[in-house]
Each structure stands twice: as C-alpha cells, then as structure tokens.
Amino acid sequence: MSTTYAATLRAQHPDKEASTLSLSSHAPYDSSTTLRSSKPRSSSRLTPCLKISVAWIAALALAIGHHLFNTSLHGKNPTGDQNSISKVHSQAGASALNTAFAFLVSSFLGVSASAAFVQCAWVVVQQRSFTLGGLDALWSSTSSVLSFLSWDFVKNGRYIVLVAALGWAYPIVVTLAPGTLTVRNQIVEEDSPCTIPSFDFGSSAAFYDILTSSAAAPYDAPTSLADRLVGTVLLGGQPLPPTSPCGGSNCTYRTTFDAPSFSCTPSVQNTSLLTWGFIPISQTPAYLGVTFDDSTPPSGYPDWNFAAYFANSARFIPSPESSRNVTCIPYNSTYHILYSFAGAVPTVTVENITLIQPASQLPASPPFADGQPGVHSSLFNGTTNYYALLSSLYTSFVGNITTFITSDSVGFTFATPTQTQAQAANLPVFESQLVSSLQGGYLNWTSDLAAGMESLLTNITLSILTLPSGAVTQSKDATCVYSLTQPFFAYNSHRLFLIYGVGLGCVLVIALIGLIALFSNPLHTAGTGSGFTDFLNATRNVELDGVDLDSGEGWGGSREVRLRYGHLRGAAGRVAFGSPESLALEGTGRATYQMVPLGQ
C-alpha cells in the first residue's frame, strides 16, 4: 500500500499568521517537479523602450501633419464633387482625412500607452500582492472602466491606477479632433460691371409741358407723369421701389445724381407772407401754406420757395399754443446714394446730399440750343423740370385748412388761394405722412415738419430713378458689388492644439512612468511583455495548482488568494506569480518544506 504525501509550505512572519498550501498527490512526492516555473529568458530593454518612444513620436508627427493639412485648407473653397472622398479638397475628402489623422494619432498613442502600462504593471505586481480579482482589474483597467471599482486594485495599485486613468484621456482625439475643420458659409464680395438707371434733367422734358401755341414754347404746367409721381409718393409716404440690376442676386452699388432737394428750417422768413386772405383774422387756421420768391434778380420762374403754418386741433378747434412754422428752400443738389439688394428686396440709403445752389438762381436761358430752333437747351430743360416737380408738389400744399361751424355741424374746410370758401376742396397734404393722426376732429402734425418736408422731396427724387427705362430714365455703366454666399473651410487650430495637447500630454506622462518602470525593473530579463508567452511563464508555478478558479476553493477561495510576481524560492532563479511567502525576495519571510503524510 502506497503512502500519500503533501508538501506543506510554511512562511514565518513576525506579525502574520503562516499560510499553508497543501498540494495533494496520489504518488510519492518528487522534489524535482515541485516548482515548474519558467526559466528566465533573455530579453532586452531596447524593444519595449523603442515601442514606447517611437509610437509616441509617431503620434506627435501625425498630429503635426494633421495641423499642416488643416492649415492648407483653411479659408479655401471646397472643390470638386462634395460627396467624393477621393478629392482631398472636397468636403467629404477633407472630412475623411481628418478622421484618418485622428484615428492614427489615437492608435499610436494607444500603442505607446499600452506598452508603458505593461511595464508599470510588471513592476507593481513585484512590489505588492494582489488578489486574483485585483489582478483581473489591473490587467483590464485600460480596456474596462469597471476595473476601477475593484478596491484591491485601487488600494494596492498605487501609481498604476493613475497611469490607467490617464490612459482613458487620449481616445478623445478620435472624437473631437475631426471637428476642428468645418465648412462654413461666408459672404464673398465680387465686383462686376452692371447697368444702373440714371436721369439727366438737362436732356429730358419728361416733367413739364409747353405752350405749343407760342413760338417761344414756354413752360406751361407739370406733365401728368410729374403729377402722378408726386401724388404717389406724397400719399404713399415712401419712394417707389427700384429694380435690381443684378438679376436677383445680392448686390450693392453707389451712384451720384443731380436733382432738387429741400433745405428746411422750423421758422418762417417773413411772417407777412402768412396772411389769412378771406379768412377772418379771429379765426386761426389749422394749416396755411404759401409760396414765395426771394431771388435777386427775380428768377425766370416765380415762387420757388415754400412756407407754412401748422397748428394741432382738438374737436376741430386749432390750438395756437401748438402752432409751428416751416420754411423750405429748394436747391440744385448732388445725391450720393447707396443701393443694396437682398435678392429683389431693395434698401436705399442717401449717404449725403451736397447743396450746390438755390433753385431760384438756376438759369432758364437761352431757351433753345445753339443752331437748333425748337430744341430746348439743357439749361432750360434742367431748370424747367425742377420747377415743374416743385409746382406739382406745391399744388398739394399751398392753401389753408380752417374750421367751419354751422347750426348742425362742425368740420374742416380746405381752400387754395384761387378758391372761395364755397369752392373748397381737400388738400392732399391732409392725407400725407406729415399728419400723424386724424380722427374725430383731432388733427396732429408730425413732430419734425422740417425733416418731413425734406424727406418728401428726397423720396420724389429717388422715385425718378424707378421710372420706366428708355421712355423716361436713362442708364449708365457702373460697378456692382455682388455678395455671394460660398462655402469655406474653417480651421480652429487652438482647439486642435488643446485636444492633441491633452492626448499627447497624458500619454507622455504614461510613457515616462513606463520607461522609469522598465529601467528600474530587476526582472526585465524575465517575461515583462504583454504576450501570451509572458503570461504563460508568469503562471507556471505548481503552487497555483491548488487554486480552483471555478469553484473558488483553496486558500479560502480563489477571489481571496493573494499573489505576487518574483523569484521563487529554491527554483534556481525561476520567476512566476506565487504567494508572497513563496518568493525569495519576500523580506523577512522564510520558506521551509516538510513531507506531511496525508493518510494510508
């Protein structure tokens, strides 16, 4: 009958209870097969050192290349088929290359960080003992964030916990780096020749009629075109909309234009001008408008200028306390105009009006061009067109508004200088923008009458340029500035530097710690890599046969077993994982062996 033996390993510590591991066998114990760990294999520090360093340098080079590539695209138009990734400068191609750069940088950082982490791990498992659960968490900490929930790993891992945590920072490169190059729409301005409307008062007779019965063909009255133009602007309160010369595109252009303008002041030059006429002096009017002439010598056309009296009314009764005066002198002026078109929607801005001379001083002679009887001169045309427009405007303003009271009614009555009170007719000024409110016998004039009158004549002048081309207006060549919306690459270099700085910085810290661990590892000639062979050698220890990983039996259960990596006692320099007491470098621990019979 054979005898069954057990090898009992006892380690004696001054402050720890000895641990006992029994290895059962059905054959006599053979000391030559007690510890079957690997022999040290020859290895160099050069390979892991190069792996850590070169991978990090490659990631840095790729990051610089990514920056240079994005810089080359910044501010440029995407070209070619925008959906084709084969075109580097297309939106799809640039996006693909950005993602590729970020992926490669992250991959090389991963290689460097993983290699450094492995070196740190082999050093840590030599310095501290871990449970199997702690070892599982340690080796999986770079791939599973749940590993940080292992208290044994966090407690005993020391700096390897920080290294593993930093290893989770560099993957942000793949997520955020491609977003540093985007495509944005920007407004680009391009100059292009265009044809814009113009009008020369001296070469047209569009706004005045002449007496055809006279050989002198003198001025007779405004044309119906002038009356329609003035009436439309007066009642509409704004200039007629211009037509874009840019065919529906966004564009702007500037032009200059000689035309009449008002210079108005909130006062009256001569109060004797504002007489009530047939109106009883005791009856204050709500409005009174007159024309007058102050030119010296007298102009060929009378009454160029305008003066008016305004008073607010309540229940048809004017209030003298609210009365105001205004005087307007027309000038020959140069308009500086900016036209802006958003598609077909216009915006007209009068940037400046340069006053040249009072209209009352404009010459109207000679009436005919030299050597061309019956053809009016440019001086006559220009002056007469100005006068006709102003005459048409004054028709709506010259007159008075008074209150009539009868036994059964009360209201406003309107009259012109040539009308009697019985012939009174409505004055268009009553319906213009100069009146801010009118209802129930209440009449309120706009607060700034002088500005209102100036704006009115300016709007009439601007509307001239909207009249049908050819029949009335002329055209001239100009330069239009087209505003085009185009896509451009936009590169945020600061953001890329921040992203790559965090990734490269974290891995650099890991790499430095890994290199320090590599060169301070006394067992660097034993398996210190991440290959299967390294782990096979590290676990070839007969002592580990007593651990049942499935059932959790042995040493109080597999999850409670504490292992450490180092030289095994009595194993001729072999290294492997084992209990701390079985390692030759376990401080004051002493390992002894004895044969213990287990039974017959």
RODO-914444 format. One record per residue (C-alpha): z, y, x; residue number from 1. Coordinates in steps of 0.001 Angstrom, whole numbers. Layout:
BEGIN
{rec {Z Y X} NUM}
...
// end
This chain:
BEGIN
{rec {0 0 0} 1}
{rec {-1020 3301 1442} 2}
{rec {1135 6378 1645} 3}
{rec {19 9736 197} 4}
{rec {888 12803 2250} 5}
{rec {900 16526 1518} 6}
{rec {588 19228 4099} 7}
{rec {3133 21881 3352} 8}
{rec {2529 25350 4749} 9}
{rec {5643 27441 5104} 10}
{rec {5750 31021 6224} 11}
{rec {9069 32528 7045} 12}
{rec {9607 36233 6445} 13}
{rec {12839 38087 6842} 14}
{rec {12559 39686 3395} 15}
{rec {10241 37396 1466} 16}
{rec {10665 34012 -98} 17}
{rec {8475 31430 1552} 18}
{rec {5343 30418 -293} 19}
{rec {4384 26756 -442} 20}
{rec {924 25367 -943} 21}
{rec {534 21610 -1460} 22}
{rec {-2807 20015 -775} 23}
{rec {-2840 16505 -2241} 24}
{rec {-4945 13739 -865} 25}
{rec {-5386 10066 -1541} 26}
{rec {-5972 9352 2142} 27}
{rec {-3819 9790 5183} 28}
{rec {-3735 13385 6363} 29}
{rec {-6208 14198 9113} 30}
{rec {-5302 17317 11019} 31}
{rec {-8829 17686 12248} 32}
{rec {-10021 18509 8726} 33}
{rec {-7126 20616 7556} 34}
{rec {-8846 24007 8003} 35}
{rec {-12576 24071 7532} 36}
{rec {-13354 27750 8022} 37}
{rec {-16346 29151 9789} 38}
{rec {-16626 29840 13439} 39}
{rec {-17211 33427 14443} 40}
{rec {-20881 34154 14509} 41}
{rec {-22373 36610 16931} 42}
{rec {-23245 39872 15238} 43}
{rec {-23833 43424 16373} 44}
{rec {-22634 46719 15023} 45}
{rec {-26154 48092 15504} 46}
{rec {-27674 46618 12345} 47}
{rec {-25162 47983 9814} 48}
{rec {-24930 51257 11746} 49}
{rec {-28697 51743 11535} 50}
{rec {-28717 50691 7907} 51}
{rec {-26109 53302 7009} 52}
{rec {-27575 56112 9116} 53}
{rec {-31306 55603 8693} 54}
{rec {-31039 55204 4925} 55}
{rec {-29119 58485 4636} 56}
{rec {-31582 60300 6912} 57}
{rec {-34485 58908 4882} 58}
{rec {-32854 60211 1702} 59}
{rec {-32464 63636 3329} 60}
{rec {-36114 63652 4409} 61}
{rec {-37255 62715 916} 62}
{rec {-35065 65450 -566} 63}
{rec {-36712 67994 1743} 64}
{rec {-40111 66614 779} 65}
{rec {-39191 66970 -2885} 66}
{rec {-38270 70613 -2289} 67}
{rec {-41517 71326 -436} 68}
{rec {-43578 69648 -3148} 69}
{rec {-41927 71651 -5911} 70}
{rec {-42284 74848 -3888} 71}
{rec {-46021 74234 -3563} 72}
{rec {-46302 74048 -7363} 73}
{rec {-44063 76984 -8253} 74}
{rec {-45961 79729 -10054} 75}
{rec {-49213 77766 -10288} 76}
{rec {-51117 76711 -13370} 77}
{rec {-51123 73017 -14226} 78}
{rec {-54697 71871 -13674} 79}
{rec {-56859 69006 -14818} 80}
{rec {-56037 66608 -17599} 81}
{rec {-52446 67403 -18508} 82}
{rec {-51875 63821 -19637} 83}
{rec {-53211 62221 -16453} 84}
{rec {-50620 61256 -13874} 85}
{rec {-53389 60776 -11295} 86}
{rec {-53682 64545 -10981} 87}
{rec {-50911 65832 -8728} 88}
{rec {-51139 69353 -10119} 89}
{rec {-51268 68241 -13737} 90}
{rec {-48108 68409 -15777} 91}
{rec {-47945 64627 -16136} 92}
{rec {-48690 64028 -12448} 93}
{rec {-46090 66517 -11252} 94}
{rec {-43512 65000 -13581} 95}
{rec {-44261 61503 -12270} 96}
{rec {-43941 62592 -8632} 97}
{rec {-40695 64423 -9364} 98}
{rec {-39246 61291 -10890} 99}
{rec {-40517 59201 -7963} 100}
{rec {-38937 61547 -5407} 101}
{rec {-35613 61483 -7234} 102}
{rec {-35706 57686 -7564} 103}
{rec {-36463 57168 -3863} 104}
{rec {-33754 59591 -2763} 105}
{rec {-31252 57856 -5015} 106}
{rec {-32369 54424 -3783} 107}
{rec {-31921 55286 -107} 108}
{rec {-28576 56891 -846} 109}
{rec {-27623 53669 -2598} 110}
{rec {-28598 51612 456} 111}
{rec {-26529 53819 2761} 112}
{rec {-23542 53935 426} 113}
{rec {-23596 50181 -225} 114}
{rec {-23754 49333 3468} 115}
{rec {-20900 51716 4236} 116}
{rec {-18845 50413 1337} 117}
{rec {-19162 46831 2589} 118}
{rec {-17813 47828 5998} 119}
{rec {-14887 49594 4369} 120}
{rec {-14221 46607 2148} 121}
{rec {-14027 44137 5043} 122}
{rec {-11524 46371 6823} 123}
{rec {-9389 46896 3722} 124}
{rec {-9132 43164 2971} 125}
{rec {-7863 42682 6535} 126}
{rec {-5175 45311 6074} 127}
{rec {-3985 44475 2572} 128}
{rec {-3659 41353 480} 129}
{rec {-5250 41304 -2985} 130}
{rec {-5067 39099 -5996} 131}
{rec {-8276 37392 -6999} 132}
{rec {-8573 39943 -9813} 133}
{rec {-8167 42757 -7308} 134}
{rec {-10839 41242 -5057} 135}
{rec {-13164 40885 -8034} 136}
{rec {-12611 44542 -8875} 137}
{rec {-13083 45625 -5249} 138}
{rec {-16436 43924 -4752} 139}
{rec {-17752 45027 -8147} 140}
{rec {-16425 48603 -8046} 141}
{rec {-19805 50026 -7011} 142}
{rec {-21581 48434 -9948} 143}
{rec {-18985 48410 -12731} 144}
{rec {-16824 51380 -13616} 145}
{rec {-14441 48988 -15385} 146}
{rec {-13310 47815 -11944} 147}
{rec {-11150 50935 -11684} 148}
{rec {-8986 49524 -14487} 149}
{rec {-7635 46877 -12087} 150}
{rec {-4202 48078 -10993} 151}
{rec {-4139 45740 -7986} 152}
{rec {-7403 47245 -6744} 153}
{rec {-6277 50830 -7332} 154}
{rec {-2835 50207 -5820} 155}
{rec {-3893 48328 -2692} 156}
{rec {-7424 49601 -2207} 157}
{rec {-6376 52834 -500} 158}
{rec {-9396 54842 605} 159}
{rec {-11834 52191 -639} 160}
{rec {-11047 53422 -4167} 161}
{rec {-12206 56926 -3183} 162}
{rec {-15282 55504 -1499} 163}
{rec {-16171 53532 -4616} 164}
{rec {-15580 56583 -6819} 165}
{rec {-17827 58760 -4651} 166}
{rec {-20469 56073 -4914} 167}
{rec {-20834 56911 -8582} 168}
{rec {-21864 60516 -7843} 169}
{rec {-25256 60066 -6196} 170}
{rec {-27019 58489 -9226} 171}
{rec {-27015 61966 -10820} 172}
{rec {-30010 62644 -8590} 173}
{rec {-32242 60438 -10721} 174}
{rec {-31016 62027 -13932} 175}
{rec {-31034 65719 -13044} 176}
{rec {-33379 66291 -10104} 177}
{rec {-36678 65915 -12037} 178}
{rec {-35569 68692 -14390} 179}
{rec {-35717 71289 -11624} 180}
{rec {-39501 71546 -12046} 181}
{rec {-40558 72610 -15521} 182}
{rec {-43605 74121 -17175} 183}
{rec {-43094 77440 -18893} 184}
{rec {-45419 79716 -20781} 185}
{rec {-45815 83168 -19279} 186}
{rec {-47774 86208 -20316} 187}
{rec {-50531 86996 -17846} 188}
{rec {-52381 90303 -17945} 189}
{rec {-56057 90429 -17062} 190}
{rec {-58327 93472 -17026} 191}
{rec {-61662 93149 -18742} 192}
{rec {-64361 95637 -19856} 193}
{rec {-64404 96410 -23563} 194}
{rec {-65916 98869 -26002} 195}
{rec {-63494 101095 -27895} 196}
{rec {-64002 103677 -30673} 197}
{rec {-64243 107354 -29842} 198}
{rec {-65162 110579 -31599} 199}
{rec {-66628 113812 -30275} 200}
{rec {-66062 116665 -32711} 201}
{rec {-68744 118709 -30944} 202}
{rec {-71533 116192 -31531} 203}
{rec {-70888 115421 -35202} 204}
{rec {-70944 117187 -38562} 205}
{rec {-69020 114453 -40358} 206}
{rec {-66267 116629 -41851} 207}
{rec {-67984 119806 -43062} 208}
{rec {-70743 120743 -45487} 209}
{rec {-73020 123757 -45007} 210}
{rec {-74746 126156 -47359} 211}
{rec {-78257 124819 -47288} 212}
{rec {-79497 127830 -49228} 213}
{rec {-78850 130072 -46249} 214}
{rec {-80948 130106 -43110} 215}
{rec {-77756 130557 -41096} 216}
{rec {-76447 127263 -42530} 217}
{rec {-72838 128444 -42508} 218}
{rec {-69759 126370 -43302} 219}
{rec {-69242 125745 -46995} 220}
{rec {-66455 123182 -47577} 221}
{rec {-64946 119933 -46309} 222}
{rec {-67034 116838 -46930} 223}
{rec {-65907 114148 -49314} 224}
{rec {-65202 111998 -46244} 225}
{rec {-62741 114598 -44972} 226}
{rec {-61035 114802 -48377} 227}
{rec {-60779 111001 -48670} 228}
{rec {-59441 110663 -45146} 229}
{rec {-56821 113385 -45584} 230}
{rec {-55802 112198 -49043} 231}
{rec {-55419 108560 -47965} 232}
{rec {-53209 109425 -45009} 233}
{rec {-51224 112026 -46957} 234}
{rec {-50353 109674 -49793} 235}
{rec {-50080 106530 -47637} 236}
{rec {-47722 108132 -45128} 237}
{rec {-49276 106380 -42118} 238}
{rec {-52553 106286 -40192} 239}
{rec {-55312 103885 -41114} 240}
{rec {-55089 100649 -39094} 241}
{rec {-57507 100364 -36163} 242}
{rec {-59675 97325 -35486} 243}
{rec {-59070 95369 -32304} 244}
{rec {-61921 95403 -29785} 245}
{rec {-60550 92184 -28250} 246}
{rec {-61728 89666 -30820} 247}
{rec {-58294 88543 -31996} 248}
{rec {-56760 88227 -28522} 249}
{rec {-53652 90104 -27476} 250}
{rec {-54691 93196 -25569} 251}
{rec {-53897 96826 -24840} 252}
{rec {-55924 99831 -23805} 253}
{rec {-55420 103542 -23270} 254}
{rec {-57723 106322 -24309} 255}
{rec {-57841 110124 -24467} 256}
{rec {-59182 112025 -27431} 257}
{rec {-59636 115759 -28143} 258}
{rec {-58587 116602 -31699} 259}
{rec {-56443 119069 -33687} 260}
{rec {-52657 118855 -33691} 261}
{rec {-49813 120896 -35148} 262}
{rec {-47079 122739 -33311} 263}
{rec {-44459 123388 -35990} 264}
{rec {-41171 125315 -35899} 265}
{rec {-38374 125358 -38512} 266}
{rec {-38808 129072 -39214} 267}
{rec {-41341 131483 -40621} 268}
{rec {-43175 134068 -38513} 269}
{rec {-43499 136645 -41284} 270}
{rec {-41256 136440 -44355} 271}
{rec {-43536 138815 -46248} 272}
{rec {-46097 136015 -46355} 273}
{rec {-43942 134002 -48738} 274}
{rec {-44343 136088 -51896} 275}
{rec {-43883 134638 -55317} 276}
{rec {-47013 136249 -56817} 277}
{rec {-46855 135953 -60558} 278}
{rec {-43509 134188 -60406} 279}
{rec {-40596 136381 -61497} 280}
{rec {-38536 137344 -58467} 281}
{rec {-35426 135967 -60148} 282}
{rec {-36963 132506 -60357} 283}
{rec {-36553 130800 -56982} 284}
{rec {-39317 128239 -56343} 285}
{rec {-38662 124685 -55184} 286}
{rec {-41633 124986 -52864} 287}
{rec {-44097 127633 -51700} 288}
{rec {-46903 127061 -49187} 289}
{rec {-49346 129660 -47831} 290}
{rec {-51932 130017 -45088} 291}
{rec {-52230 132990 -42784} 292}
{rec {-54156 134246 -39771} 293}
{rec {-52650 135738 -36619} 294}
{rec {-55665 135633 -34314} 295}
{rec {-56679 138764 -32417} 296}
{rec {-59522 139484 -32696} 297}
{rec {-59876 137710 -36057} 298}
{rec {-61458 134289 -35888} 299}
{rec {-64743 133474 -37497} 300}
{rec {-62718 131331 -39924} 301}
{rec {-59672 132806 -41692} 302}
{rec {-56223 131397 -42363} 303}
{rec {-55917 128692 -39709} 304}
{rec {-52114 128655 -39822} 305}
{rec {-49623 127430 -42395} 306}
{rec {-46145 128492 -43537} 307}
{rec {-43952 127047 -46272} 308}
{rec {-40611 127406 -48011} 309}
{rec {-38706 124331 -49217} 310}
{rec {-35610 124005 -51369} 311}
{rec {-33868 120954 -52748} 312}
{rec {-33433 120839 -56511} 313}
{rec {-30919 119265 -58878} 314}
{rec {-31816 118863 -62542} 315}
{rec {-34932 120949 -61872} 316}
{rec {-32849 123878 -60575} 317}
{rec {-33617 124790 -56913} 318}
{rec {-30673 125350 -54596} 319}
{rec {-31181 128420 -52364} 320}
{rec {-28444 127138 -50031} 321}
{rec {-30644 124151 -49095} 322}
{rec {-33768 126224 -48503} 323}
{rec {-35728 125904 -45268} 324}
{rec {-38872 127360 -43770} 325}
{rec {-41537 125883 -41534} 326}
{rec {-44477 127371 -39662} 327}
{rec {-47311 125240 -38252} 328}
{rec {-49915 126474 -35765} 329}
{rec {-52903 124127 -35216} 330}
{rec {-54089 123585 -31640} 331}
{rec {-57044 122078 -29919} 332}
{rec {-55278 119246 -28099} 333}
{rec {-55823 116173 -25981} 334}
{rec {-54236 112984 -27285} 335}
{rec {-53117 110289 -24844} 336}
{rec {-52966 107100 -26901} 337}
{rec {-51881 103533 -26169} 338}
{rec {-53301 100841 -28443} 339}
{rec {-51634 97429 -28461} 340}
{rec {-52918 94478 -30466} 341}
{rec {-50996 91288 -31162} 342}
{rec {-53955 89380 -32483} 343}
{rec {-55229 91633 -35255} 344}
{rec {-51916 93474 -35745} 345}
{rec {-52080 96934 -34139} 346}
{rec {-49402 99156 -32659} 347}
{rec {-50479 102724 -31930} 348}
{rec {-48356 104860 -29621} 349}
{rec {-49137 108513 -28934} 350}
{rec {-47802 108810 -25400} 351}
{rec {-48475 112527 -25074} 352}
{rec {-50228 115430 -26771} 353}
{rec {-51432 118180 -24456} 354}
{rec {-51886 121509 -26236} 355}
{rec {-54981 123316 -24923} 356}
{rec {-55425 126427 -27101} 357}
{rec {-54657 127590 -30660} 358}
{rec {-57365 126540 -33085} 359}
{rec {-57657 130127 -34336} 360}
{rec {-59079 131061 -30928} 361}
{rec {-61808 128427 -30934} 362}
{rec {-65292 129956 -30834} 363}
{rec {-67817 129098 -33538} 364}
{rec {-70793 130853 -31985} 365}
{rec {-73513 130595 -31095} 366}
{rec {-74021 128555 -34286} 367}
{rec {-77188 126891 -33036} 368}
{rec {-78072 125083 -29866} 369}
{rec {-80365 126926 -27481} 370}
{rec {-84002 126452 -28348} 371}
{rec {-83212 124224 -31330} 372}
{rec {-83174 126257 -34551} 373}
{rec {-81326 124457 -37332} 374}
{rec {-79380 122260 -34890} 375}
{rec {-75789 123397 -34668} 376}
{rec {-74228 123848 -31258} 377}
{rec {-71322 121738 -30024} 378}
{rec {-69051 124796 -30254} 379}
{rec {-69931 125263 -33905} 380}
{rec {-69541 121576 -34695} 381}
{rec {-66187 121254 -32970} 382}
{rec {-64615 124370 -34464} 383}
{rec {-66017 123766 -37942} 384}
{rec {-64896 120118 -38021} 385}
{rec {-61368 121231 -37099} 386}
{rec {-61394 123903 -39793} 387}
{rec {-62747 121537 -42447} 388}
{rec {-59990 118963 -41821} 389}
{rec {-57291 121634 -41953} 390}
{rec {-58822 123176 -45089} 391}
{rec {-58756 119776 -46784} 392}
{rec {-55117 119345 -45762} 393}
{rec {-54112 122830 -46902} 394}
{rec {-55597 122138 -50329} 395}
{rec {-52702 119725 -50834} 396}
{rec {-50054 122147 -49511} 397}
{rec {-50977 125691 -50499} 398}
{rec {-49346 126569 -53802} 399}
{rec {-45920 126564 -55409} 400}
{rec {-43565 124407 -57376} 401}
{rec {-41355 126172 -59915} 402}
{rec {-39214 125194 -62865} 403}
{rec {-40315 125753 -66424} 404}
{rec {-37834 125853 -69255} 405}
{rec {-38719 125685 -72944} 406}
{rec {-36676 125241 -76054} 407}
{rec {-37055 121487 -75925} 408}
{rec {-37950 120576 -72320} 409}
{rec {-37486 121402 -68680} 410}
{rec {-39526 120352 -65655} 411}
{rec {-41508 121339 -62581} 412}
{rec {-44774 123234 -62779} 413}
{rec {-47303 123410 -59980} 414}
{rec {-49810 126129 -59198} 415}
{rec {-52235 127160 -56484} 416}
{rec {-52891 130783 -55562} 417}
{rec {-56040 130818 -57707} 418}
{rec {-54391 129252 -60743} 419}
{rec {-52377 130740 -63511} 420}
{rec {-49251 129032 -64645} 421}
{rec {-51148 127684 -67632} 422}
{rec {-53691 126110 -65267} 423}
{rec {-51048 124487 -63105} 424}
{rec {-51876 121109 -61611} 425}
{rec {-49902 118680 -59494} 426}
{rec {-49833 119384 -55736} 427}
{rec {-50334 116265 -53600} 428}
{rec {-47534 117402 -51278} 429}
{rec {-45195 116450 -54096} 430}
{rec {-46188 112799 -53563} 431}
{rec {-46257 112833 -49771} 432}
{rec {-43768 111469 -47260} 433}
{rec {-42312 114969 -46951} 434}
{rec {-40416 114253 -50176} 435}
{rec {-37585 111787 -49556} 436}
{rec {-36560 111300 -53200} 437}
{rec {-37762 112473 -56598} 438}
{rec {-36318 111383 -59927} 439}
{rec {-34613 112849 -62973} 440}
{rec {-35184 116436 -61932} 441}
{rec {-33845 115867 -58414} 442}
{rec {-36120 116878 -55544} 443}
{rec {-35059 116252 -51945} 444}
{rec {-37254 117144 -48998} 445}
{rec {-37236 115257 -45720} 446}
{rec {-34622 116462 -43246} 447}
{rec {-37101 117434 -40496} 448}
{rec {-40030 119190 -42103} 449}
{rec {-41468 120440 -38816} 450}
{rec {-41701 116909 -37371} 451}
{rec {-43063 115638 -40676} 452}
{rec {-45941 118137 -40663} 453}
{rec {-46790 117374 -37022} 454}
{rec {-46777 113638 -37719} 455}
{rec {-49022 114126 -40744} 456}
{rec {-51836 115824 -38796} 457}
{rec {-51430 113309 -35947} 458}
{rec {-51887 110431 -38392} 459}
{rec {-55018 112067 -39803} 460}
{rec {-56403 112480 -36292} 461}
{rec {-55673 108854 -35360} 462}
{rec {-57334 107666 -38557} 463}
{rec {-60608 109285 -37482} 464}
{rec {-60955 106567 -34827} 465}
{rec {-60793 103887 -37525} 466}
{rec {-63816 105153 -39465} 467}
{rec {-66971 103011 -39543} 468}
{rec {-68578 102805 -36127} 469}
{rec {-72035 104309 -35774} 470}
{rec {-72081 106221 -39041} 471}
{rec {-69118 108403 -38073} 472}
{rec {-67378 107399 -34866} 473}
{rec {-68929 106720 -31528} 474}
{rec {-67911 104220 -28896} 475}
{rec {-67275 104256 -25197} 476}
{rec {-66642 101774 -22433} 477}
{rec {-63072 101191 -21351} 478}
{rec {-60851 98632 -19670} 479}
{rec {-58779 96423 -21926} 480}
{rec {-55767 94594 -20587} 481}
{rec {-55689 91127 -22139} 482}
{rec {-52316 89425 -22490} 483}
{rec {-52811 85697 -22199} 484}
{rec {-50150 83042 -22607} 485}
{rec {-50621 80456 -19870} 486}
{rec {-48502 77555 -18616} 487}
{rec {-46990 77815 -15158} 488}
{rec {-44836 75533 -13044} 489}
{rec {-41324 76943 -12655} 490}
{rec {-39143 75511 -9885} 491}
{rec {-35382 76070 -9748} 492}
{rec {-34645 75472 -6071} 493}
{rec {-30954 76386 -6366} 494}
{rec {-30454 73669 -8934} 495}
{rec {-32222 71073 -6771} 496}
{rec {-30131 72066 -3745} 497}
{rec {-26976 71670 -5815} 498}
{rec {-27981 68253 -7161} 499}
{rec {-29111 66852 -3823} 500}
{rec {-26207 68568 -2068} 501}
{rec {-23717 66708 -4242} 502}
{rec {-25535 63386 -3845} 503}
{rec {-26127 63659 -99} 504}
{rec {-22641 65057 479} 505}
{rec {-20896 62244 -1366} 506}
{rec {-22891 59562 415} 507}
{rec {-22379 61314 3766} 508}
{rec {-18622 61043 3265} 509}
{rec {-19029 57377 2352} 510}
{rec {-21276 56808 5380} 511}
{rec {-18834 58431 7801} 512}
{rec {-15947 56401 6412} 513}
{rec {-18104 53280 6618} 514}
{rec {-19081 53962 10241} 515}
{rec {-15457 54532 11168} 516}
{rec {-14564 51272 9458} 517}
{rec {-17404 49492 11254} 518}
{rec {-16343 50585 14722} 519}
{rec {-12647 50030 14050} 520}
{rec {-13131 46536 12615} 521}
{rec {-11704 43987 15054} 522}
{rec {-13594 41214 13271} 523}
{rec {-17019 42859 13374} 524}
{rec {-18425 39777 15123} 525}
{rec {-17390 37626 12155} 526}
{rec {-19115 37902 8800} 527}
{rec {-18920 41567 7810} 528}
{rec {-22068 41886 5766} 529}
{rec {-22854 41576 2094} 530}
{rec {-24992 38447 2263} 531}
{rec {-24206 35062 784} 532}
{rec {-23594 33617 4259} 533}
{rec {-20887 36206 4931} 534}
{rec {-19030 35301 1764} 535}
{rec {-19543 31572 2347} 536}
{rec {-17985 31836 5783} 537}
{rec {-15190 34023 4476} 538}
{rec {-14142 31427 1921} 539}
{rec {-14456 28215 3978} 540}
{rec {-10750 27606 4073} 541}
{rec {-9239 24261 2958} 542}
{rec {-6191 26155 1795} 543}
{rec {-8292 27628 -1015} 544}
{rec {-8991 24143 -2393} 545}
{rec {-5604 24256 -4070} 546}
{rec {-6637 27110 -6320} 547}
{rec {-8104 26102 -9663} 548}
{rec {-10153 29135 -10687} 549}
{rec {-10975 27705 -14105} 550}
{rec {-7501 26734 -15260} 551}
{rec {-5582 29351 -13366} 552}
{rec {-3279 26675 -11884} 553}
{rec {-1963 26632 -8361} 554}
{rec {104 29312 -6700} 555}
{rec {1287 30476 -10082} 556}
{rec {-2228 30851 -11500} 557}
{rec {-5456 31976 -9857} 558}
{rec {-5083 35572 -11025} 559}
{rec {-1744 35801 -9191} 560}
{rec {-2961 34353 -5887} 561}
{rec {-2930 36963 -3122} 562}
{rec {-5497 36615 -348} 563}
{rec {-6218 38447 2838} 564}
{rec {-9007 38252 5389} 565}
{rec {-8316 37455 9042} 566}
{rec {-7870 34854 11778} 567}
{rec {-6487 31569 10525} 568}
{rec {-3542 30148 12403} 569}
{rec {-4310 27141 14510} 570}
{rec {-8034 27319 13725} 571}
{rec {-9357 28263 17143} 572}
{rec {-10288 31802 16174} 573}
{rec {-11806 30984 12825} 574}
{rec {-11713 33793 10223} 575}
{rec {-11590 33453 6451} 576}
{rec {-9714 34505 3339} 577}
{rec {-6321 32903 3052} 578}
{rec {-2761 33526 2051} 579}
{rec {-1159 36250 4169} 580}
{rec {1215 33651 5677} 581}
{rec {-1678 31530 6926} 582}
{rec {-3204 34292 9025} 583}
{rec {-2478 34616 12722} 584}
{rec {-2108 38385 12536} 585}
{rec {458 38455 9747} 586}
{rec {3054 40440 11639} 587}
{rec {6330 38558 11932} 588}
{rec {5279 35640 9785} 589}
{rec {5294 32229 11446} 590}
{rec {3300 29311 10089} 591}
{rec {4589 25730 10565} 592}
{rec {3210 22416 9387} 593}
{rec {5013 19220 8477} 594}
{rec {3992 15989 6817} 595}
{rec {5603 15561 3409} 596}
{rec {5255 12153 1700} 597}
{rec {4284 12584 -1959} 598}
{rec {5033 9068 -3055} 599}
{rec {4061 5451 -2813} 600}
// end
